[in-house]
Amino acid sequence: MRFSQLLNNDRIIIFDGGMGTLLQSRGLKPGQSPEDLGLARPEIIREIHSLYISAGSRIITANTFGGTRYKLRPDVDPLDFNRKMAEIAVLAAEGRAIVAGSVGPTGKILAPLGDISFPELLTAFKEQIKGLALGGADLILAETHFDLAEARAVVIAAREVCDLPVAVSMTFEKGQSLTGTPPSVFLDTMQNLGVDIIAINCSSGPEDFIPLVKSMLPRLETPLLIQPNAGLPVLENGQTVFKLGPEDFAQRLFPFLKMGVKFLGGCCGTTPDHIKALSSMVRDYLWHKPEPEDNPCIILTSRSRSVPFGFSHDPVLVGERINPTGKNDLIKQLQGFELTRALELAEEQMEQGAQVLDVNVGAPMVDEPALLPALTRELVSKFDFPLCIDSSSIQAIKNALLEYPGSPLVNSISGEQDKMDLLGPLCRDMGAPFILLPLEGNKLPATAGQRIKIINRLLEKALDLNIPKRLILVDALALTLSSHGGAAKDCLTVIRHCRDELGLGTIMGLSNISFGLPARELVNSTFLAMCLCSGMSSLIANPGSARLMETLSAARVVLGHDPMAQDFIQNYSSWKPSGVLNRASAREKSVFASSLQEAVIKGKKESIVRLIKDEIKNGRGPFEIVSQEMIPAINIVGEKYEKREYFLPQLILSAETMKTGFEFLKPMLKKNEEDQGPTVVMATVEGDIHDIGKNIVSLMLRNYGFNVVDLGKDVQAGEIVDTAERLKAKVIGLSALMTTTMVKMEETIALVRQKSLNCRVMVGGAVVTQAFADRIRADGYAEDAVAAVKLAQQLSRPGQGES
């Protein structure tokens, strides 16, 4: 049996279910990972695989979810471990099923938000995937990922070490991943990467998956897999139990068949009985591939935003101003590896209406391979807009692509110096759409006919390299009217050819057309209107041009992209032909904050110390600065996080800014021990090796003045309680991510009660609920870091620490 046979037939294909619950019933000890048990008792793993195959699974998942160097014991070789686990699954399959090699998240957060680089992540995933391939896996399955950049890293790593098909699954809560990616952006990014299956798994039961799948359907072209939990866990007799039985589970997955889902399976709490019921339900059901309603030419994505380019979509404005040409101040900074002016230009253009930012650092004495990725990293951390990576250096482009979490645009690939052969496969494997530039040799193709011939040749070459058309955008190549009288008409002919004959979108640097002429904005805006009417999908221009933005807004009305002219009326009801862009959003911006509160709210860490020094010079005391400026600002950040206006990246940036400010003020704030805030002891409970959530909560608590003692992960109840007793802690914070370890929270609470400590216990984690917290008599439950801060403040107040 081969994966292609399963993928290309019209049957519904069943994956397997959960592994953890079955392992627990077969001897998985508290604190022992499924990976350790797999090494010690491989026959148990093989038995579970066989049970799922007998139940109807045609794809089984190797016991390698935590198989990276970051999750395995230091004495376990990742490549060897993954090879062994894949071999066990292959032996169990015996030709009746195929094997998916599971690649779970590392638990790390990528820089600049975290402490791990993209190349380090690639290295870890490559050694894991190489082991899976050597062991005979038929498919690489990245599952339960919460960060788009990490999921993308699995795909890129797989492409570098094997030719196996790749499936990628993310987990979502309240319609977003932990780092703020909605399902539609995940879909767009993965389809750009050309993965073989797109999936959603874990987090909740089947009903919660319905809106997630519906949000994907308008652009879904890739077969879809869903693997929900058997409902939410409850605690019974000291054990976590999933109440949704096999028949109910199967019936609740039936609606997904009508949506066009091809692959079904289960996650936490599901067993071979659940899979058997599911297999029986779909036995006579044929797969009907959904037809996407929306087919853009290309789609760019950031971590949480998609920007489609296409004939039925708004024309996309790519801001051109992060470019050293004619900007001496920018050149000087770039030569000194200084990014301030570039970041200012980014913010200005976004405020003025750019949807994508072109990023070019090409100037004399600038190290592009080092500077372009550095600037990309900074832009990604501060702004959530797609980027256009613009460089003549292939190495600089590659380095920048490694810093990007989604699908940026690459500018550009021409017919010169075998650029398509060198850069095309890189864009293909990294899921990066690119601009196809019709240039060959040293002579400009002055006529439309010359350009069309080059476009056709380059397109044929791209298709031969297995580069899909969804990654290709054509530059219509605007030449100057002052030296090429037919330049404008030739561009219009190229645009129409790409739209009508090739189905490709087009773009151009608009201002070239008017070079050497007076009243350039008048020429540019007139030419823009003609190009849009001919089908041009995007342009590279200055969003600060009033006439240009007016033309774009008016064109949206004329082309039917602004129903009932609502946006146009809102923006231009008091319009006057002044030639000046009279919009509030066009004001000058700076990457440096103008106030302490702005610095914290917008995560402008580079400004915080300078602003604190200014406040101290003006006579304000350190406690006043913290209580009246910094704490109110971080409260606003918390409110934005609760309203889903901010997500984990923004939360971390603001928290890091607070941390920088507190570190500077610390000598002035804490003259003696009595000045320290309440002590909170934080720990991930025994048997659980996940600590990303706990680390974020600890960071936030410190920024609110708490004295946080972080004991790490896999911590026994006795150590937690002894530490709290010795330090006279007001609060203990417990975290768990696994249903098999969350029961350990109750042991800590019981020990606190037994010792009659003047200390309260709060709990949280992905699998923890308010009902579970009530059941184990916790003093409070927090669903995220912001809620944890509020709860800790409440529990640490005088009179609240008495058990």
N, C-alpha and C positions, 0 to 999 in steps of 0.2 A: 504494500500500500504506500502511495506517495502523497505528499501534501498537495501537489497540483491536481491529483484526481479528486481529492475532497473539495478543493477550492472551485474547480470548474464544473462540477456536476450540479444538478438542481435539487439536491437533498439538503435537509437541515442537518448540520453536523454537531454532535454533542462532545463537549469537553468534559473533564472530570470535575469533582467538587473539592471540598476542603480537605486539608491534610492534617491540620493541627489537632482537631477533635479526635480523629482516629488514632493519632500517635499518643495522645494523652491516655486513651483507653488501653494502649498497648505498652505502657511503661515509660512514657515521657515524664521525667522527673522535674519538679520545680527547679527553675534555674537552668535546665538543660535545653539547648536549642534543638530544633528539628534536624539541623545539620550534624550536630554531635551524635544524636541518636542514629542518624543514617550511617555514620561511620562505624558506630559500635554494633548496630544490629541491622545490617543491610537487608536481611530476610524480611524484616517487618515492612520496610519500604516497598520491597517487591510484592509482598502480599497485598498491600493497599492498592498498588497499581493494578494488580490482577483483579481485585474486587471491582474497581471502577470499570475496567474493560468488560467484565462479565455483566455489569449493569448497563452497558451500552455506550460507554465513552469510546470515541474513535480518535481522540487526541488526549493523551495523558501528560501530566506536567511533572518533570523531574524535581526531586527534592533539593532544589538549589536556590531557593528564594533569597537566602542570606549568604550566597556563595562568593561574595567579594572579599578582598583582603580586609575591608573595614568591618566586616561582620564575623568572619571566621576567627577561631583561636589563632594566636601568633604562630603556633607550631604546625598549623595545617597549610599545606600548599594549595592555593586556590585552583590552579590549573588541574592538579591531580585530583582534588576533591570533586570538581565539576565533571571531570572525565568519568570517575567512578560512579557518581550518581546517575549520569546519563546512561552508562552501560547497564546499570540495574534496571532502569526503565525500559531500555531496548530489549533486554532479556525477558522482562515481563510482557512486553507487547507481542512478541512472537509473531509479528506480521499482522496481527489483528488490529493494531492501532499504531499511530505515529507518536513520536515523542517531542514535546515542547520543552526546551531548556529554559527554566524560569530565571529571570534576572530582576531582582527586586531593587528598591532604592537603597542607597548606601547609608542614609541617615544624616548625610552631610549637606551643608548649604554652600552653594558655589560662591566664590568671590565675585564681586566685592562685598556681598552681603554676608558671606561665610568665610571659611578658612581653607577651602580646597579649590584648586584651579581646574579648568576644563581639561587640560592635558593630563593632569593627575587622575581625573575621573575616567578619561578615555583609557588610560593604562590599566586601571583596575577592571574595567568592563572587558577590555580586550583579552586579558588573561583568563577571565571567567568564561567568556564566549569561546575562546580557543579550546578550553577544556571540554565544553559542551559539544563542540563540533567533533573533537577527537573521540568522544564517547559515543558518537552516533546519533546525536539529536537531529531531528528533521526540521525543526523550527525553533527560532529564538523568540521567546515571549517575555517582553519587558512588562511587568505587572505591578499594580498598586502604586504607581508613581504619582507624586503630588507636585513635582516641579517640572515644567515644560523643558527647561534646559537639560535636566538630567535624563528625561525620557529621550530627548534628541541625542544625547551622548551615547545611549545604548545603541541606537540605530547606526550612528556614524562608526562606533567601535565594531559593530557586527560587519559592516561593509568592508572594514579594513582587514579583517582576519578570516572571513569565510564568505561563501556565496549562498548561505541558507536564507530562506524566507524569514521575514521579521514581522511579528505582531507586537503592538504596543497598547498597553492598557493604563488608563489613569483612574484615579479615585476622586470623587467630587462630593462636597458637602455644601448644601444650600446653593447649588448651582455653580460653584466655583471650586477650583482646586485650592490647596492650602496657600499657594503663592499667587492666587488671583487669576488663574486661567479658566475661562468658561469652556464648555465642551466644543463649541463651534470653532474657537481659536485652536484648540487641540486638534480638531479634525483638519482644519486648513493646513496646519503645520505638518502633520503626519502625511497628508496626501501630497504635499510638496516633496516630502522625503521619499514618497513612493513605497510606503510600507504595504505589506500584503493583507494585514488585518488590523482594524482599529477597534479598540475595546474599552469597556467600562467595567470596573469590578469593585467589590468590597463596599464599605462605608454604610450600607443600609439595605433594606429589603427591596423586592421587585417594584413596588409601586413608585418609589422615589426615582427609579430609573426612567420612568415614562417621559417626564419633561426633558430629561437629558438627551434621550434619543430623538425626541421630536425636534429639539434645537439643532440637531445635526442633519436631519433629513433634507433640508433645502439644497445642500451642496454635497451630500454623501455619494461618493462614487466607489468607495472601497468596502468590501465585505465587513460586517460589523459583528462583534462578539460581545455578549453581556454575561456577567457572572456576579449576580447579586448575592448577598448573605441570605440566610434563612431567617429573615426578620432581624430584630434587634435583640441582643442577649439580655436575659434576666438571671437573677441569682436564686438557685433552689438548692437547699441543703449544702451550702458552701461551694456549689459548682455553678459555673456559668452555663446556661441552657438557652438554645435557640428554639423558640416555640413553633416556628412554621414547619409543619410536617410535609412529607414528600408530595402527597397529592395536592395539597393547597399550594405548595411551592410551584409545582408544574403548571397548575391552572393559572397562577398569577403571571407566569411567563408567556401565556398564550397570546396576549395582545401584541407582543413583540414580533410574532410571526407575521402578523398583518402589516407591521411597519417595514418588513423586509430584512429583519435580522437573520443572518445565516447561521451563526454559531451561538450555541447556548451552553451554559455550564453554571457552576455554583462556586461560592466562596465560603466565608466563615459559617460554620454550622451546618453545611450541607454534607451529605453522606452518600454512599453508594445507593441507598434507597431513594434519595432525592433524584439522583441521576437516572435510576431505573424508571421512575415515574415520568421524568422528563423525556426519556428516550421513547417510552410507550406513547406519550402524547403526540410526538412529532413523526411517528413511524410512517404515516401515510400522507404527510404534509410536504408539499413541494415548495422550494424557495423561489420567491418572486423578487428579483432584484429591483430595488426602488429606483425610480427615475428622478434625478435631481432637477429641481425647478430653476435653480440659479447656476449659471455656468460662466463665471467671469473668465477673462483671458488669463490673468495671473492674480494671485492673492499674496500680499505681504502680511506678516504677522510680527507683533512684539510678544511679550509675555502674556498680555491680556487683551490685545486688540488685533482685529483683522481689518485690512484695507483692501477691498477688491478693486481690480481694474477691469473695466469691460464696457461693452456698448450699451448695456442697460443700467449702468451705474454712473454715479457722478464722476466727472473728470477729476483726476487726482492731481493735486498740486504738490510737487516735490520742491521743497525749499532749497535754493541754490547757494546760500550765502556762506556756509562753512566751506570756504574755498579761498586759498591764499591769493589768488589772482587779483591784483590791484588793491590789496589790503596789507599795507606795510606793518600796521600794528599786529595783525594776526601772524604774519610771517615771522616777525621778531619773537613773538611768544612761542610759536611752534619750534623755532630753532633752539630755544631754551627749554624745550619740553614742558612748556607752560600751557595749560588748557583753558584758562579763565575766559579769554575772549571767545573762543570757540563755543564754550558752554553758554555764554551770554547770547551769541548769535542763534543758538538752538532755541533758547527760551523765547527770544524775540519772534522768531519765525512761527513757532507754535501758537503764540498769542495772536499772531496776525492771520492765521488760518491755514498754514501748511499742514498737510496730513502725513507727509514723509519728509525726512531730512537727508539731503545729500551730504556726505562727509568726505572731504578731500583735504589731505594735509601735504600734497605735493608741492614742495618748494626747495630751493637750493639749501644745502646743509641740513636737511631734515631726514632723520632716519625713519622712513615710512614703515618698514616692517616692525619697528618697535612702537612708533607713535600712533599709528592708525589703530591697532588693537587697544592701546591705552585709552585713547579718546572714545572708542566704541564702548569700552567697559564703563567709563564714566557716564556717557550718555545713557546707556542701558540702566544704570543704577539710579539716575535722576529723572528720566523722562520715559513715558510709556508710549512712544511713537515708533513706528517702523523706521529703519534707516536704509539709506542707499549707500553702499560701500563703494567708494569711487577712487580708483588708483590704477596706475599703469604697472604697478608691481604685483605680480602674482603672489609672491610671498606675503606681502602686506595684506592682500585680500584674504589669503588663507588664515593668517594670524587673527584678523579681525572677525572672520566667520567663527572661529573657535571661542570668541568672547560673546557671541550673540545667542540669545535663548530661543529665538523663533526663526522666521524666514525673512531675511533682509533682501534687498535688491542689490545686485552687483552691476556696477557701471565701469566697464562694459566688455563684451567679447566681439572682436572684429575678425576679419580674415587675414590679419597681419601676423607674421611670425608664428604660425601654427597655434594661435591663441585658443582656438576652439578645442584643439586636442589637449592642451594643457589645462585650461581653465574650465572648459565645459564639464568634464567628469567631476571636478571638484564641486561645482555648483549643483550638479545632479546628486552627488552623494551627500551633500550638506543641505539639500532642499532649499537652495537659494535661487529664486528667479533672477534672470539677468537680462540686460539690454543688449540686443544684437545690433551691432554697429556696422553698416554696409560700407566698409573700407577694405581695400586690398591694395597692397603696394604703396607707392608714394603719390599716386595721382588721385585727386578727389573725383568721385563719380558725380559729375555735374548734372546729368539728366536723370529723370525718373527711370528711364529704361535701364540705364547702367546700374542704378541702385537696386532695382528689382531683380536683375540677374544675380547680383552679389547676394542679396537676401535669399533668393531661392537656393543658391549653392550652399550658403552657410546653414540654412534650415535643413537641407538634405544631409549635410555632414552631422548636424546635431542629432537628427533622428537615427542616423547610423550608430551614434554613440549611446543610444537608448535614453536620450534626453527628451522628456515629454514636452509637448507644445505648451503645457500649462506653466512651464518655467521660462517662456521666451516672450520678450517684449521688444519691439523693433523701434530703433531710432530712425525717424524719417529724414534726419540729417538736413537741418536748415542751414543753407548757405546765405551769404549776404546779398541782398537785392542790389546794393550799389555796384557790385562787380558781376553778379549773375542775374540778369534781368528776369529770367524765368524761374528763379529759385523758389518763389512761393507756390507757383502752379505745380512745379515738380514735386514739392512736398505733399500737396493735396492729392496728386496722382498716386504717390507711394502709400499714403494713408488709406486711400480707398482700396488699393490692391491688397494690402495686408488685411483689411477688414473683410472684403468681399471674396477674395480668392484663397486666402490662407487662414482666415479666422484668428488672426493675431492682432493684439492691441499695439498701439504705437505711442511714442513719446518723443519729445525733442527739447533741446535747449532753445527756448523761444527767442531770447534776445539777440542771437546771432543774425537773425533776418534783417535787423534794422541797423546793424553796425555801419557807422560812417554817415548816417542820415540825421537830420534834425527831427525834433518831436518824436523821439524813438518810442515812447510809450503809446503814442497814437498809432504808429505802425504796428507795434507788437500786439496791442489789443484787437485791432482790426484783423490781423492775421490769425490771432487766437480764435476769434469767432468763426472764421472760415474753416480752420482746422477741426474745430469741434463739430461743425456741421458735416464735415466729411468723415467723421468717425474717430478722430483722435481720442485716446482714452486718458492721456496724462501729459503733463508738461513739467519741465524744470524751469523755475522762474523765481523771482523775488516776490514773496507775499506782501512786502511793504509797498508795492506799487498800487496806488488807489485805482487807477484806471483798469489795471489788469484784474483786480478783485471784483470791480464792478462788472466787467465783462463776463467773468466766470459766473457771478450770481445771476446776471440776466440770462446767460446761456442756459443755466439750469432750468429757468422758467420756460424758455423757448423750446428746449428739448424734452420737456415733460418730466424732469427729475425733481421738480419742486412743486408738488401737488397744490393747486389753488394758490400758488405763489406765496405760501405762508412764510418761508424763511426770507424771501426777498422783501416782503412787506415789513417784516419785523426789523430788518437791517437797514432798509432804505426808505422808510416812510417819510423821513425828513431830509431826503437827499437833495444836495445842491451841487451843480457842476463846478466845484471849486478846484478839482484836481488834487486835493489833499485828502489823504485817507483819514476820515473823521470817525474813527471807531475806537472805543475805549480799549479794545484788545491790542491796539497798535502802539501802546505806550512802551517806552524803553524799559527793558528788564535787565537785571543783573543776577549772576549766579551767587553773588554775595547778598546775604539777607540784610535788610535795613533795620530789623528789630530782633530782639531775642526770641519773641514768640514766633516770628516768621521762620527763624533759623530752626527751631525745634519742629514746628509743624511741617515744614518742607524738607526737613532732613539735611540742612545745609551745614554740615559739620565743620567745613572750613571757615565759617564765620563766627562760630559760637564763642571762642576764647576772646577774639577781638571785641565783640560786642559786650562781653562780661567786663573786660578791662575798661571799656568806655563808661559803663554804668558805675563801676567803682570810682573812676575819676570824677564822675558827677556826684559822688557822695552817697550812693546807695550801698547798703550793707549786703553781705553775702546771703544772709537769711532772707532778706527782703527780695533779692534777686530770684532766689529759688522759689519762695512761696508766692510771689506776685507775678512772676514772669514764666519761669520754666515749668512749674507744676501745672498752672492753668493751660499752658500750651500743650503739654503731653496729655492733659485731659481732653483737649480738642482732638488730638490724634486718636485717642481711645474712642471718642464718639464717632469719628469718621470710620474707624475700623468696625465698630458695631453696626453702622449703617451700610457697610459693604462699599463705602466710598474709597477706603484704603484697604490694602491687603498686606500679606506678610512682608514683601519687600519694602513698602513704605513704612510699615511699623518698625522694622529693624533699622532703617535709616534714621528715623526720628529717635529711636532708643539709643542708637550709637551717638547721635548728636548730644542727647542728654548726658550720656556717659562721659563724653569729652568735657562737657561743661562741669559736671560734678567732680571729675578728677582734678580739674583746675581749681575748683573752689574747696576741695576737700581739706586742705591744711587750714583754711579759714573757718570752715564749718565745724570741724570736729577737734575742738581744743582739748577735750577730755572724753573719757568713755561715756559719761552721762549724756553727751550730745548725740550719740549714735541712735539710729532709729531702731524699731523693734526687730528682734532677730527672727528670721524664718529659716528653718531647716528644710531643704529641698532634696528629693531623692526619687529615682525610678525604682520601683519595688523589686524585691528578689525575683530572679528568674527572667527579668525583662531587660533587654539590652538596647532598647530604644530611648533616646534622650533628647531628640531635637525639640520636642514640645517643652520639656522641662527647662532646657537651656534658654528658650525664648522667654518663658515665664520668669526665670531667674534674672535675666537681663532687664526686663521691665520692672521687677520689684526693686532692684538696685537703683533704678532711675527715679523711683518714688521715695528714696531715702531709707529703704529697709536694709538691714544688715543680713545679707543672704549667705548662708553656709550651704554650698552645693556638695552633697555627698556622692554625686555621680549616678551610675546605673547599677542594676542588679545588687541592691543594698538590702541586707536583712533587717527585719523589724527591730531586733535588739540594738543594732548599731544606730538606727535612726532615733530610737527613743532615748538611748544613752546619751547621744550627742545633744538632743533637745534638752534633756535634764541638766547636763553639765553646763550648757550655755544659757540656761534659763530662757529658752526660746518661747516666743508667744504663739508661733504658728508652725505647724509641720505641713509641707506640701508634698503630696504623693502623686506620682504619675505612672500610668500603665498604658501600653498600646496593644497588649495581647489579651485575649479573653482567658487564656490559661493562667495569666499572672495577676489579673486584676483582683482576684480573691485574696491575694497577699496583703491588700490594703487593710482588710479586716483585722489581720493579726497585729498590725501597728496600732490601730485604734484600740483594740482590746488591751494591748500592753500599756498604752497611755492611761486608760481608765484604771487598770490594775495598780499603777504606780501613783495614781491621783495627781498627775502633773497639772500644773497651771498652764495648760497648752491646748490649743485647738488644732484640729486636723482638717485640711481641705484636700479634695481629690479632683483629679481630672485626667484626661487622655482620650484618645479616639474612641475606645470601646466603652468608656465610662459614661453613665447617664445619671440624671437626678434621682431616678428611681433606685438605681444601684447604690448611690451615695446614701439615700435614706435607709436602705435596707441594712447597710453595714454601720449605720449610726455615725457617719461622718458629720462634722460640724458645718460643712459646706461643699458645694460642687461648682466648679467653674468650667465653662465649655471652651474658653480660649484665654490668651494671656491678659487681655484687657479686663475680662471678668475676674480673673485671678487676682489682679491688683486690687480691684474694688472689694473683693471678698476678704483679702488679707488685711486691708485697712479696717474693715468692719470687725473682723475677728480679733485684731490686736488692740482694739480700744480698751481702756481701763474698764474692768468689770466683765469683759467678754472672754477672759481666759480661764474662767473657773469651770471645771468639769463637774 
